[in-house]
Amino acid sequence: MSTRNIRSGSPESLARFPAPQSPPPLGSRKSNYALVKSKRRIGKQRLIAIFLVIYLSCFVLFTAFKRGGIEAYDFEHAARLKNKRGVAPPIDMQMGLSQIESVMASLPPEGGNLLVFGLGNDSFFWHDVSGGVVSFIEGDFADSKWATEWSDQVLFKYPFLDCSMVVYSTSMENDYERFERGGEALWAKELDLTSQLPLHITTTKWDVIVVDAPRGNKGSNGPGRFQSIYTARILAGLGTTIVIDDYERDIENRFSKLILGKEPVKVEKRSGRRGIGDANWQAYFEM
């Protein structure tokens, strides 16, 4: 073919060298397909996000129900129990709302000092409950991977907590009768934890001491709460309220009355999943 034929735009040249195609208009089939594909991708991402939110919400609710707390959780009641930072009790808190309210009512309105035996999901809530000193005592269980991981997990999540570690040396299964018969001399020798505690724990005037550790349920092979109950008595001053959690259990019930030398002024019952028979009780002793 001659150069003239190519430049002149003859039919032969146009057939051999077609003009470049322009982009499809906005409303064309290709652009519509790309738009639909993009929308589908965004829709899938939204569905995944919604699924994750629902899954996490169900997990939290299931965990709370498993621990017996979900049916006792009243959101309006919880909103009235906010701490100094405006935080309401978490839904998976170990205590019932009426029990939380009773502990808060036992503290002075401003600057009340609170000592808690045991770390938990609720530790961050108690940290700001009164504006006063709030400290925790947790067991150092070198032989229990679960207990070590639990305390490490809580302290990693809330590094601002003031927590003192102690070693419990008793056995729930073997020591109850011995301590029940032994009397004050044996208690002072084997149950006093104050030598393991820092000075600011032993010298602070505590308004409320909550005993919710260590493990004391049957079959757990734990140390029981002999030492924490006795040490709470040592640390308590005139006017201190000692709160014994899980008071429905034998050791907490009988041993606290024996050690503290009196009956509780009040017992708060929190119904569990199967009603009041599956309850968690909390006893309040005024020292």
C-alpha positions as CSV (number, residue, x, y, z in Angstrom):
1,M,0.0,0.0,0.0
2,S,1.2,3.5,-0.8
3,T,1.7,6.3,1.8
4,R,-0.8,8.3,0.0
5,N,-3.6,5.8,0.6
6,I,-2.8,5.7,4.3
7,R,-2.9,9.4,4.8
8,S,-5.9,10.0,2.7
9,G,-8.1,7.9,4.9
10,S,-9.1,5.5,2.2
11,P,-11.3,2.5,3.1
12,E,-8.2,0.3,2.8
13,S,-6.2,2.3,5.4
14,L,-9.1,2.5,7.8
15,A,-9.5,-1.2,7.8
16,R,-5.8,-1.8,8.5
17,F,-5.4,0.9,11.1
18,P,-8.6,1.3,13.0
19,A,-9.1,4.5,15.2
20,P,-8.4,3.9,19.0
21,Q,-11.5,3.2,21.0
22,S,-12.6,5.8,23.5
23,P,-13.5,4.8,27.2
24,P,-17.0,3.5,27.6
25,P,-19.5,6.2,28.7
26,L,-20.5,6.3,32.4
27,G,-23.7,4.5,31.7
28,S,-22.2,1.7,29.7
29,R,-22.3,-1.9,30.7
30,K,-18.7,-2.1,31.7
31,S,-18.8,0.9,34.1
32,N,-22.1,-0.4,35.6
33,Y,-20.5,-3.8,36.3
34,A,-17.5,-2.1,38.0
35,L,-19.8,0.0,40.2
36,V,-21.9,-3.0,41.2
37,K,-18.8,-5.0,42.0
38,S,-17.5,-2.2,44.2
39,K,-20.8,-1.9,46.0
40,R,-20.8,-5.7,46.6
41,R,-17.3,-5.5,48.1
42,I,-18.3,-2.7,50.5
43,G,-21.5,-4.6,51.4
44,K,-19.5,-7.7,52.3
45,Q,-17.2,-5.6,54.5
46,R,-20.2,-4.2,56.3
47,L,-21.7,-7.6,56.8
48,I,-18.4,-8.9,58.3
49,A,-18.3,-5.9,60.6
50,I,-21.9,-6.4,61.7
51,F,-21.2,-10.1,62.3
52,L,-18.2,-9.4,64.5
53,V,-20.2,-6.9,66.6
54,I,-23.0,-9.4,67.0
55,Y,-20.6,-12.2,67.8
56,L,-18.7,-10.2,70.5
57,S,-22.0,-9.0,72.0
58,C,-23.3,-12.6,72.2
59,F,-20.0,-13.7,73.7
60,V,-20.2,-11.1,76.5
61,L,-23.9,-11.9,77.2
62,F,-23.2,-15.7,77.2
63,T,-20.3,-15.2,79.6
64,A,-22.4,-13.1,82.0
65,F,-25.3,-15.7,81.8
66,K,-22.9,-18.5,82.5
67,R,-21.7,-16.8,85.6
68,G,-25.3,-16.2,86.7
69,G,-25.3,-12.5,86.3
70,I,-27.3,-11.8,83.2
71,E,-30.8,-12.1,84.5
72,A,-29.9,-9.9,87.5
73,Y,-28.5,-7.1,85.3
74,D,-30.8,-4.1,85.2
75,F,-29.4,-1.4,82.9
76,E,-31.3,1.4,84.6
77,H,-30.1,0.2,88.0
78,A,-26.5,-0.1,86.7
79,A,-26.7,3.5,85.4
80,R,-27.3,4.7,88.9
81,L,-24.2,3.0,90.2
82,K,-21.6,4.8,88.2
83,N,-18.2,5.4,89.8
84,K,-16.3,8.6,90.1
85,R,-15.3,8.4,86.4
86,G,-18.9,7.9,85.3
87,V,-18.4,4.2,84.6
88,A,-21.3,1.8,85.3
89,P,-20.6,-1.7,86.6
90,P,-19.8,-4.1,83.7
91,I,-22.3,-6.7,82.7
92,D,-20.0,-9.6,83.6
93,M,-19.2,-8.2,87.1
94,Q,-18.9,-10.9,89.7
95,M,-21.3,-9.2,92.1
96,G,-25.0,-8.5,91.7
97,L,-26.1,-4.9,91.3
98,S,-27.8,-4.8,94.8
99,Q,-24.5,-6.1,96.3
100,I,-22.5,-3.5,94.4
101,E,-24.9,-0.8,95.7
102,S,-24.4,-2.1,99.3
103,V,-20.6,-2.0,99.1
104,M,-20.8,1.5,97.7
105,A,-23.2,2.6,100.4
106,S,-20.7,1.3,103.0
107,L,-18.1,3.7,101.7
108,P,-18.0,7.4,102.8
109,P,-19.3,9.7,100.0
110,E,-15.8,11.2,99.4
111,G,-12.4,9.6,99.9
112,G,-13.5,6.2,101.2
113,N,-10.7,3.6,101.4
114,L,-11.4,0.2,99.9
115,L,-9.4,-3.0,100.1
116,V,-10.3,-6.0,97.9
117,F,-9.0,-9.6,98.2
118,G,-9.0,-10.8,94.6
119,L,-8.7,-9.4,91.1
120,G,-11.6,-9.6,88.7
121,N,-13.5,-8.2,85.7
122,D,-14.7,-5.5,88.1
123,S,-11.3,-4.3,89.4
124,F,-11.2,-1.3,87.1
125,F,-14.7,-0.3,88.3
126,W,-13.7,-0.4,92.0
127,H,-10.5,1.5,91.3
128,D,-12.5,4.7,90.9
129,V,-15.4,3.9,93.1
130,S,-14.8,6.4,95.9
131,G,-11.9,8.8,95.2
132,G,-10.0,7.3,98.1
133,V,-7.3,4.6,98.4
134,V,-8.3,1.4,96.5
135,S,-5.9,-1.6,96.7
136,F,-6.1,-5.3,95.8
137,I,-4.5,-8.4,97.3
138,E,-4.1,-11.4,94.9
139,G,-2.7,-14.8,95.4
140,D,0.7,-15.8,93.9
141,F,0.0,-19.4,92.8
142,A,3.2,-20.7,91.2
143,D,1.6,-24.2,90.9
144,S,-1.5,-23.0,89.1
145,K,-1.1,-21.9,85.5
146,W,-4.7,-20.7,85.3
147,A,-4.5,-18.5,88.4
148,T,-1.2,-17.0,87.2
149,E,-2.5,-16.3,83.8
150,W,-5.7,-14.8,85.3
151,S,-3.8,-12.3,87.5
152,D,-1.4,-11.5,84.7
153,Q,-4.2,-10.8,82.3
154,V,-6.1,-8.4,84.7
155,L,-2.9,-6.5,85.6
156,F,-1.9,-6.3,81.9
157,K,-5.3,-4.9,81.0
158,Y,-5.4,-2.5,84.0
159,P,-1.7,-1.7,84.8
160,F,-2.8,1.2,87.0
161,L,-4.2,-1.1,89.7
162,D,-2.4,-1.2,93.1
163,C,-2.1,-4.9,93.7
164,S,0.0,-6.8,96.3
165,M,0.8,-10.5,95.8
166,V,0.7,-12.9,98.7
167,V,1.3,-16.7,99.0
168,Y,-1.5,-18.7,100.6
169,S,-0.3,-21.7,102.5
170,T,-3.6,-23.3,103.7
171,S,-5.7,-26.1,102.2
172,M,-9.5,-25.9,102.1
173,E,-9.9,-29.7,102.2
174,N,-7.5,-30.4,105.1
175,D,-7.3,-27.4,107.4
176,Y,-10.9,-26.4,108.3
177,E,-11.3,-28.6,111.4
178,R,-7.8,-27.8,112.6
179,F,-8.3,-24.1,112.4
180,E,-11.8,-24.4,113.9
181,R,-10.4,-26.1,117.0
182,G,-7.1,-24.3,117.1
183,G,-8.1,-20.9,118.4
184,E,-6.3,-17.5,118.3
185,A,-2.8,-18.8,118.9
186,L,-2.9,-21.0,115.8
187,W,-4.6,-18.4,113.7
188,A,-2.0,-15.8,114.6
189,K,0.8,-18.2,113.7
190,E,-0.6,-19.6,110.4
191,L,-3.2,-17.2,109.0
192,D,-1.7,-13.7,109.3
193,L,-0.6,-12.4,105.9
194,T,0.4,-8.9,107.1
195,S,4.1,-9.8,107.0
196,Q,3.8,-10.3,103.2
197,L,2.0,-6.9,102.7
198,P,3.6,-3.5,102.0
199,L,3.4,-0.8,104.6
200,H,0.8,1.3,102.8
201,I,-1.6,-1.7,103.1
202,T,-1.0,-2.4,106.8
203,T,-1.2,1.3,107.9
204,T,-4.2,2.6,105.8
205,K,-7.4,2.9,107.7
206,W,-9.8,0.9,105.6
207,D,-13.5,1.8,105.4
208,V,-14.5,-1.4,103.6
209,I,-12.6,-4.7,103.1
210,V,-14.1,-7.1,100.6
211,V,-13.0,-10.8,100.8
212,D,-13.6,-12.4,97.5
213,A,-10.4,-14.6,97.2
214,P,-8.7,-17.0,97.0
215,R,-10.6,-19.9,95.6
216,G,-12.9,-21.6,98.1
217,N,-15.4,-23.6,96.2
218,K,-15.6,-27.3,96.7
219,G,-13.6,-29.4,94.3
220,S,-11.2,-26.6,93.4
221,N,-8.5,-27.9,95.7
222,G,-7.8,-24.2,96.6
223,P,-6.5,-22.8,99.8
224,G,-9.8,-21.5,101.0
225,R,-10.3,-18.1,102.6
226,F,-9.0,-18.8,106.1
227,Q,-6.1,-16.4,105.7
228,S,-7.9,-13.7,103.9
229,I,-10.7,-13.6,106.4
230,Y,-8.3,-13.5,109.4
231,T,-6.1,-10.9,107.7
232,A,-9.1,-8.8,107.0
233,R,-9.8,-8.8,110.7
234,I,-6.2,-7.7,111.5
235,L,-6.4,-4.9,109.0
236,A,-9.8,-3.7,110.0
237,G,-10.2,-0.8,112.4
238,L,-13.1,0.5,114.4
239,G,-16.0,1.2,112.0
240,T,-14.6,-0.9,109.1
241,T,-17.1,-3.0,107.2
242,I,-15.9,-6.4,106.2
243,V,-17.7,-7.9,103.3
244,I,-17.5,-11.7,102.9
245,D,-18.5,-12.8,99.4
246,D,-19.8,-16.3,98.7
247,Y,-21.2,-16.4,102.2
248,E,-23.5,-19.3,101.2
249,R,-20.5,-21.6,101.3
250,D,-19.5,-23.5,104.4
251,I,-16.1,-22.0,105.1
252,E,-17.1,-18.5,104.4
253,N,-20.2,-18.8,106.5
254,R,-19.0,-20.6,109.6
255,F,-15.3,-19.5,109.6
256,S,-16.1,-15.8,109.2
257,K,-18.4,-15.8,112.2
258,L,-15.8,-17.7,114.2
259,I,-12.9,-15.4,113.2
260,L,-14.8,-12.1,113.4
261,G,-16.6,-13.1,116.6
262,K,-20.1,-11.9,115.6
263,E,-23.0,-12.3,113.2
264,P,-23.3,-10.2,110.1
265,V,-25.5,-7.1,110.2
266,K,-26.8,-7.9,106.7
267,V,-26.7,-10.6,104.1
268,E,-27.3,-9.7,100.4
269,K,-28.5,-12.5,98.2
270,R,-28.1,-12.5,94.5
271,S,-30.2,-15.0,92.6
272,G,-28.3,-17.2,90.1
273,R,-29.4,-19.0,86.9
274,R,-31.6,-21.4,88.8
275,G,-33.1,-18.9,91.3
276,I,-32.3,-18.1,94.9
277,G,-31.2,-21.6,95.6
278,D,-28.3,-21.1,93.3
279,A,-27.6,-17.7,94.9
280,N,-24.4,-15.9,95.7
281,W,-24.6,-14.4,99.2
282,Q,-22.7,-11.5,100.6
283,A,-22.4,-10.9,104.4
284,Y,-21.6,-7.5,106.0
285,F,-19.8,-7.4,109.3
286,E,-19.4,-4.1,111.2
287,M,-16.2,-4.0,113.2
